[in-house]
Amino acid sequence: MKKVALITGILGQDGPYLAKLLLKNNYEVYGLIRRYTNPNFSNLDYLGITDKVNYISGDMTDEASLINIIKTVRPDEVYNLAAQSFVGASWDQAKVTSEINAHGVLYLLNAIKNFAPSAKFYQASTSEMFGNSHKNGLQTEETPFHPRSPYAISKLYAYWMAINFKESYGMFCANGILFNHESPIRGIEFVTRKITDGVARIKLGLANEIRLGNLDSKRDWGFAGDYVEAMWLILQQKEPDNYIISTGETHSIRDFLDAAFNHVGIKNWKKYVKLDPRFKRPAELFALHGKSDKARRKLNWKPKIKFEKLVKMMIDADIKRLSKK
């Protein structure tokens, strides 16, 4: 008998990659979508799985709809990937960010507790919860949290709520503390995709500049396709736990620009990049560098796609998209 999985945030970046992995492992996959007039299935189309997922309407801010979904689907596994995930927007939209990312998780956990208590629950946590806190330059599962944005604060609420439901009700609730992960279907508002789309446009003669904020920020960038494998492995364990998922390597935005422009044969990118104060955060997060030893040891997981290959994948996909248009 097939396992049944529910994925919230199915239309984002990670949802399609996770759905593809679960389908490969013979799951029946349900994806929660909000009742849009015209839902955007382009990310699922990119991976060729749009017609292989069962879609069910709901909203993370509507507890009644989540109860109905859990009662209807009766999932074996729930992957909560839904979020207002753009950090920059969370200062201007702190209320809606909190309603979706924090309260929505509480509503979903309550629905699971009452109507599918044996289901395993995965919460998509984030390295942003650490802020600039680190130990010897690295963030581990024991590093204190110091969130630097409304987004990170909302995610920290969800992180502790998952732990609370595990300890209070004996539910299988686990957190994956994922560091930055990108792909060709990353949202255009995120800096990595903004760079690869901009470089592709410059290469094709469709633009002559990219506007960015802090070029010195450093991140631990991996490939979303690798990271969803870790999500699945976390729910295959006998006991729920919290895991950092990262590459262990950091690169600055300048490094990303170097790799992107070099790939299209442009050596001097500085004349194409304009600094724009609009894209600087009110509270800057300078560096994220994760130590994923626990995941490598207990899950037997490790990232496969290196930084340079990731940048090339994203550039090539954007050039292909723009060339078709």
PyMOL commands that set and color helices and strands:
alter all, ss='L'
color gray80, all
select helices_A, chain A and resi 14-24+42-46+50-52+63-73+87-90+94-115+127-130+150-169+191-203+224-234+253-263+277-279+293-298+307-324
alter helices_A, ss='H'
color red, helices_A
select strands_A, chain A and resi 4-8+28-33+54-57+77-80+120-126+172-178+181-182+210-212+218-219+222-223+242-245+251-252+273-275
alter strands_A, ss='S'
color yellow, strands_A
deselect
rebuild
show_as cartoon
